[in-house]
């Protein structure tokens, strides 16, 4: 343990309670360990460099401009007490307290992004810097445990026990609405409240940062909709509708028609989605994508240990290794499926000439290129020299490809030995192509490419553009429109209105 870097020790931390440990393990599996940190601290409370810092949140995920703040509360629900007493008490401890903690954490992180540390002595700054300014995008997530069984009993009828989401409830009005959640903060800052069932389903279904933040942003846009009351029976239902709705190639939620003031999602969509052959086919097709995850995690271990190297070794030490693997991790699950398939194909090839490459484009027109290179080592070449030669091929591919694709904004390259070789190592490169290349630069890279005999019709390169389908089997999930309100929330609302109406008639 003493030989580990602070970053490695922080990565090994899993939280202080059983529920925090469960959340941390789930988050690291979904978001990968380089960007997930449990129980981090601010320097608040320290005086003259002495004392312990203050815990910021239970889990922090920092990924470029996106920041996810998690609070985890496991509070026992007193099922034996009267509902009017038990629910407000549990809500205050499990949800209201979390919401206030998250709001305070967001405010501090936005104001003092450089005063956050991995340890309570505040000696080790956060290794991945928080984004600053208007580009920062924060998501606040309260994980609440303990009331699931009580909710199942309250709703009955085979309910999953998840909280009903209704955006017309705010602040202390929650005390009067058992097992409903809207805006815990009077300010209107939205908090994603997830129970122990919902958080597991969500992070299993959306197990990359790009996929999760796209969902959270889409969900917030629907719920934070001025002038429209939105009712959703449980988190699973909105997740099912999001996953099964594709608009312009992107997951989406149904559009609320103009003039509508109350909408609701139906119950049963999640059950239909999770049992569908379309989802089963998607999960089968996604299996190859986890090769990409394993490569990212493999390289992350070297980055945390401070042993990641660059070629040639005399390059400046400030080269951002994290930026390279973050570019790889910025791909959602569908893109990782293609990356994993391409990488596996390249490494499975047996090329007697030694080098084989595959280049895959993203976007229309192409804006991103993935370059995969497999190189077989001749035994008379020292291993270090072989790796430098292989890196030269990869670097040339990632630069010279810009010549024929002016719309290209970035290139991400990965090189390694084929699977058949006994030894194995990887090189990674990220090239930012947002800056236009000069004529001299283009000619220089073209000359090197010619010397290596690559990126020419006569060379063995598979250069193609492909659009993979999220669901290999076409998916037609009900209608894209919001349906008439027939949820538990709507039925209870109607019943309350009927009771009030009868009282007035008396």
ChimeraX attribute file (.defattr): number of C-alpha atoms within 10 A of each C-alpha:
attribute: neighborCount
match mode: 1-to-1
recipient: residues
	/A:1	7
	/A:2	6
	/A:3	8
	/A:4	12
	/A:5	13
	/A:6	20
	/A:7	21
	/A:8	19
	/A:9	16
	/A:10	22
	/A:11	19
	/A:12	12
	/A:13	15
	/A:14	21
	/A:15	19
	/A:16	11
	/A:17	12
	/A:18	11
	/A:19	17
	/A:20	22
	/A:21	18
	/A:22	14
	/A:23	25
	/A:24	24
	/A:25	17
	/A:26	17
	/A:27	26
	/A:28	19
	/A:29	17
	/A:30	20
	/A:31	22
	/A:32	21
	/A:33	22
	/A:34	26
	/A:35	21
	/A:36	22
	/A:37	25
	/A:38	28
	/A:39	24
	/A:40	23
	/A:41	23
	/A:42	27
	/A:43	23
	/A:44	16
	/A:45	12
	/A:46	15
	/A:47	10
	/A:48	6
	/A:49	12
	/A:50	11
	/A:51	14
	/A:52	17
	/A:53	21
	/A:54	20
	/A:55	20
	/A:56	26
	/A:57	22
	/A:58	25
	/A:59	23
	/A:60	20
	/A:61	24
	/A:62	21
	/A:63	21
	/A:64	18
	/A:65	15
	/A:66	17
	/A:67	22
	/A:68	18
	/A:69	22
	/A:70	29
	/A:71	27
	/A:72	24
	/A:73	21
	/A:74	18
	/A:75	16
	/A:76	12
	/A:77	20
	/A:78	16
	/A:79	14
	/A:80	8
	/A:81	10
	/A:82	9
	/A:83	15
	/A:84	12
	/A:85	11
	/A:86	17
	/A:87	23
	/A:88	21
	/A:89	16
	/A:90	19
	/A:91	24
	/A:92	16
	/A:93	15
	/A:94	25
	/A:95	25
	/A:96	21
	/A:97	15
	/A:98	26
	/A:99	25
	/A:100	15
	/A:101	19
	/A:102	23
	/A:103	17
	/A:104	14
	/A:105	20
	/A:106	21
	/A:107	11
	/A:108	16
	/A:109	20
	/A:110	18
	/A:111	12
	/A:112	13
	/A:113	18
	/A:114	16
	/A:115	15
	/A:116	27
	/A:117	23
	/A:118	24
	/A:119	22
	/A:120	19
	/A:121	17
	/A:122	23
	/A:123	13
	/A:124	14
	/A:125	18
	/A:126	22
	/A:127	15
	/A:128	16
	/A:129	14
	/A:130	21
	/A:131	20
	/A:132	15
	/A:133	11
	/A:134	8
	/A:135	10
	/A:136	13
	/A:137	16
	/A:138	18
	/A:139	19
	/A:140	23
	/A:141	22
	/A:142	25
	/A:143	25
	/A:144	26
	/A:145	19
	/A:146	17
	/A:147	24
	/A:148	19
	/A:149	13
	/A:150	19
	/A:151	22
	/A:152	17
	/A:153	14
	/A:154	14
	/A:155	16
	/A:156	11
	/A:157	8
	/A:158	8
	/A:159	15
	/A:160	18
	/A:161	22
	/A:162	23
	/A:163	24
	/A:164	21
	/A:165	24
	/A:166	21
	/A:167	22
	/A:168	16
	/A:169	19
	/A:170	17
	/A:171	15
	/A:172	16
	/A:173	15
	/A:174	20
	/A:175	20
	/A:176	13
	/A:177	15
	/A:178	18
	/A:179	22
	/A:180	22
	/A:181	27
	/A:182	26
	/A:183	26
	/A:184	26
	/A:185	16
	/A:186	12
	/A:187	10
	/A:188	13
	/A:189	12
	/A:190	20
	/A:191	22
	/A:192	20
	/A:193	25
	/A:194	23
	/A:195	21
	/A:196	19
	/A:197	17
	/A:198	21
	/A:199	21
	/A:200	15
	/A:201	15
	/A:202	17
	/A:203	19
	/A:204	14
	/A:205	18
	/A:206	20
	/A:207	20
	/A:208	22
	/A:209	26
	/A:210	17
	/A:211	18
	/A:212	18
	/A:213	18
	/A:214	15
	/A:215	21
	/A:216	16
	/A:217	13
	/A:218	15
	/A:219	18
	/A:220	14
	/A:221	12
	/A:222	18
	/A:223	20
	/A:224	18
	/A:225	13
	/A:226	10
	/A:227	11
	/A:228	17
	/A:229	18
	/A:230	21
	/A:231	26
	/A:232	26
	/A:233	26
	/A:234	27
	/A:235	23
	/A:236	24
	/A:237	20
	/A:238	22
	/A:239	23
	/A:240	20
	/A:241	23
	/A:242	18
	/A:243	22
	/A:244	24
	/A:245	20
	/A:246	18
	/A:247	11
	/A:248	6
	/A:249	10
	/A:250	11
	/A:251	17
	/A:252	19
	/A:253	23
	/A:254	18
	/A:255	10
	/A:256	18
	/A:257	10
	/A:258	6
	/A:259	8
	/A:260	10
	/A:261	13
	/A:262	15
	/A:263	20
	/A:264	21
	/A:265	22
	/A:266	21
	/A:267	19
	/A:268	13
	/A:269	18
	/A:270	20
	/A:271	12
	/A:272	14
	/A:273	21
	/A:274	14
	/A:275	10
	/A:276	13
	/A:277	16
	/A:278	19
	/A:279	20
	/A:280	16
	/A:281	14
	/A:282	16
	/A:283	16
	/A:284	11
	/A:285	18
	/A:286	21
	/A:287	14
	/A:288	19
	/A:289	23
	/A:290	16
	/A:291	18
	/A:292	24
	/A:293	21
	/A:294	13
	/A:295	15
	/A:296	21
	/A:297	18
	/A:298	12
	/A:299	20
	/A:300	21
	/A:301	17
	/A:302	14
	/A:303	19
	/A:304	22
	/A:305	15
	/A:306	14
	/A:307	10
	/A:308	14
	/A:309	14
	/A:310	17
	/A:311	16
	/A:312	12
	/A:313	9
	/A:314	7
	/A:315	10
	/A:316	9
	/A:317	10
	/A:318	6
	/A:319	11
	/A:320	12
	/A:321	21
	/A:322	18
	/A:323	14
	/A:324	18
	/A:325	21
	/A:326	18
	/A:327	17
	/A:328	24
	/A:329	22
	/A:330	16
	/A:331	18
	/A:332	18
	/A:333	24
	/A:334	19
	/A:335	21
	/A:336	23
	/A:337	22
	/A:338	22
	/A:339	24
	/A:340	21
	/A:341	19
	/A:342	22
	/A:343	26
	/A:344	18
	/A:345	15
	/A:346	24
	/A:347	22
	/A:348	14
	/A:349	17
	/A:350	17
	/A:351	14
	/A:352	9
	/A:353	10
	/A:354	13
	/A:355	22
	/A:356	23
	/A:357	27
	/A:358	18
	/A:359	23
	/A:360	20
	/A:361	19
	/A:362	16
	/A:363	13
	/A:364	10
	/A:365	12
	/A:366	16
	/A:367	17
	/A:368	20
	/A:369	23
	/A:370	22
	/A:371	26
	/A:372	26
	/A:373	26
	/A:374	28
	/A:375	27
	/A:376	23
	/A:377	20
	/A:378	11
	/A:379	8
	/A:380	7
	/A:381	10
	/A:382	10
	/A:383	13
	/A:384	10
	/A:385	11
	/A:386	17
	/A:387	22
	/A:388	16
	/A:389	16
	/A:390	23
	/A:391	25
	/A:392	17
	/A:393	22
	/A:394	24
	/A:395	25
	/A:396	18
	/A:397	27
	/A:398	26
	/A:399	22
	/A:400	21
	/A:401	20
	/A:402	21
	/A:403	16
	/A:404	9
	/A:405	14
	/A:406	15
	/A:407	17
	/A:408	23
	/A:409	17
	/A:410	20
	/A:411	25
	/A:412	24
	/A:413	22
	/A:414	22
	/A:415	26
	/A:416	24
	/A:417	23
	/A:418	27
	/A:419	16
	/A:420	12
	/A:421	13
	/A:422	7
	/A:423	12
	/A:424	10
	/A:425	9
	/A:426	16
	/A:427	20
	/A:428	22
	/A:429	21
	/A:430	22
	/A:431	16
	/A:432	14
	/A:433	18
	/A:434	12
	/A:435	9
	/A:436	14
	/A:437	14
	/A:438	9
	/A:439	9
	/A:440	9
	/A:441	14
	/A:442	17
	/A:443	14
	/A:444	13
	/A:445	20
	/A:446	21
	/A:447	14
	/A:448	16
	/A:449	21
	/A:450	11
	/A:451	9
	/A:452	14
	/A:453	14
	/A:454	21
	/A:455	19
	/A:456	10
	/A:457	10
	/A:458	8
	/A:459	13
	/A:460	16
	/A:461	16
	/A:462	14
	/A:463	13
	/A:464	10
	/A:465	15
	/A:466	10
	/A:467	13
	/A:468	11
	/A:469	13
	/A:470	25
	/A:471	19
	/A:472	16
	/A:473	13
	/A:474	10
	/A:475	16
	/A:476	11
	/A:477	16
	/A:478	11
	/A:479	10
	/A:480	17
	/A:481	13
	/A:482	16
	/A:483	14
	/A:484	12
	/A:485	18
	/A:486	16
	/A:487	19
	/A:488	19
	/A:489	19
	/A:490	19
	/A:491	12
	/A:492	12
	/A:493	12
	/A:494	12
	/A:495	12
	/A:496	12
	/A:497	12
	/A:498	12
	/A:499	12
	/A:500	11
	/A:501	11
	/A:502	10
	/A:503	9
	/A:504	8
	/A:505	7
	/A:506	5
